[in-house]
Amino acid sequence: MIDDEADMDWMMTKILRNAGYQVVTARTGAEGIAKFQRTSPRIHFMVLDMRLPDRNGLEVLKQIKTMAPRTEVLMVTAFGTPECRKRAKALGALELLDKPFRVEKVLKAARLAFDRKERR
């Protein structure tokens, strides 16, 4: 989970852990990429904010997909545009959800990511 908003980070961590997932969190793109590099073999699904304090989430998405193309990334944003959605999908994002979003959508994306992993 890479999101600079403390409330979002806390809420998503709690929801994902309650659903049985292990969660690694970061508040900036640089921190998220560094943690991903250390733990990438164990990360199969990521929630990534589009706007981070140090860089654009699309830049982070591109780096993550370069390092581990099979990692499923769910982008989230409060500022979604059709162009943004198109770029995120082109870079390999699973989906781009607008904040606020329903928790069920995140859990559905997580299940989809792990189902895909098991089929490989």
Legacy VTK file of the C-alpha trace (Angstrom):
# vtk DataFile Version 3.0
C-alpha trace
ASCII
DATASET POLYDATA
POINTS 120 float
0.000 0.000 0.000
1.529 3.282 -1.109
-0.561 6.269 -0.019
0.466 9.479 1.703
-2.847 9.950 3.522
-2.569 8.562 7.062
-6.320 7.872 7.359
-6.434 5.996 4.050
-3.335 4.020 4.974
-4.759 3.066 8.368
-8.185 2.121 6.978
-6.884 0.047 4.052
-4.307 -1.717 6.221
-7.001 -2.678 8.716
-9.399 -3.877 6.009
-6.797 -5.924 4.146
-5.370 -7.464 7.329
-8.868 -8.368 8.526
-9.371 -10.105 5.173
-6.241 -12.176 5.811
-3.678 -10.296 3.736
-0.242 -9.217 4.912
0.280 -5.502 4.352
3.401 -3.427 3.774
2.860 0.330 3.773
4.722 3.358 2.456
3.901 7.067 2.369
6.009 8.159 -0.630
6.869 6.746 -4.006
10.545 6.414 -3.099
9.763 4.595 0.152
7.300 2.321 -1.645
9.774 1.405 -4.385
12.521 0.722 -1.827
10.239 -1.537 0.224
9.036 -3.251 -2.938
12.605 -3.998 -4.006
13.280 -5.643 -0.629
10.072 -7.681 -0.539
8.904 -7.995 -4.170
8.841 -11.805 -4.367
6.157 -11.756 -1.651
4.095 -8.873 -3.057
1.392 -9.928 -5.503
-1.042 -7.034 -5.101
-0.527 -3.346 -4.468
-2.806 -0.398 -3.793
-1.116 2.725 -5.167
-2.263 6.330 -4.877
-2.060 8.404 -8.019
-0.760 11.521 -6.235
2.177 11.132 -3.891
4.276 13.863 -2.298
7.465 13.002 -4.172
6.231 11.719 -7.541
3.297 10.789 -9.691
1.778 7.379 -9.006
2.032 6.532 -12.707
5.828 6.837 -12.446
5.776 4.428 -9.504
3.471 2.068 -11.419
5.867 2.037 -14.358
8.830 1.194 -12.095
6.915 -1.543 -10.261
5.780 -3.130 -13.519
9.343 -2.986 -14.884
10.683 -4.773 -11.802
7.829 -7.282 -11.458
5.401 -7.328 -14.400
3.089 -9.859 -12.733
2.434 -7.729 -9.667
-1.162 -6.524 -9.829
-1.539 -2.824 -9.029
-4.809 -1.145 -8.095
-4.524 2.614 -8.539
-6.646 4.949 -6.406
-7.202 8.676 -6.784
-9.389 11.575 -5.774
-8.580 13.265 -9.088
-9.393 10.683 -11.781
-9.827 11.713 -15.388
-10.491 9.594 -18.467
-6.922 10.290 -19.646
-5.542 9.231 -16.269
-7.510 5.971 -16.421
-6.295 5.303 -19.928
-2.650 5.865 -18.972
-2.914 3.706 -15.849
-4.412 0.818 -17.839
-1.779 1.225 -20.581
0.956 0.933 -17.939
-0.594 -2.252 -16.566
-2.819 -1.151 -13.687
-5.555 -3.588 -12.744
-7.990 -0.699 -12.334
-8.181 2.940 -11.244
-10.692 3.569 -8.439
-11.943 7.023 -7.526
-11.793 8.019 -3.858
-13.947 7.558 -1.973
-14.488 3.977 -3.068
-16.316 0.981 -1.712
-14.184 -1.415 0.319
-15.703 -4.322 -1.568
-14.063 -3.088 -4.777
-10.603 -3.232 -3.202
-11.220 -6.692 -1.757
-12.536 -7.874 -5.132
-9.372 -6.554 -6.824
-7.201 -8.299 -4.215
-9.023 -11.603 -4.780
-8.649 -11.199 -8.541
-4.903 -10.557 -8.166
-4.400 -13.672 -6.053
-6.597 -15.777 -8.360
-4.439 -14.729 -11.296
-1.302 -15.595 -9.350
-2.590 -19.106 -8.616
-3.405 -19.716 -12.285
0.164 -18.953 -13.402
LINES 1 121
120 0 1 2 3 4 5 6 7 8 9 10 11 12 13 14 15 16 17 18 19 20 21 22 23 24 25 26 27 28 29 30 31 32 33 34 35 36 37 38 39 40 41 42 43 44 45 46 47 48 49 50 51 52 53 54 55 56 57 58 59 60 61 62 63 64 65 66 67 68 69 70 71 72 73 74 75 76 77 78 79 80 81 82 83 84 85 86 87 88 89 90 91 92 93 94 95 96 97 98 99 100 101 102 103 104 105 106 107 108 109 110 111 112 113 114 115 116 117 118 119
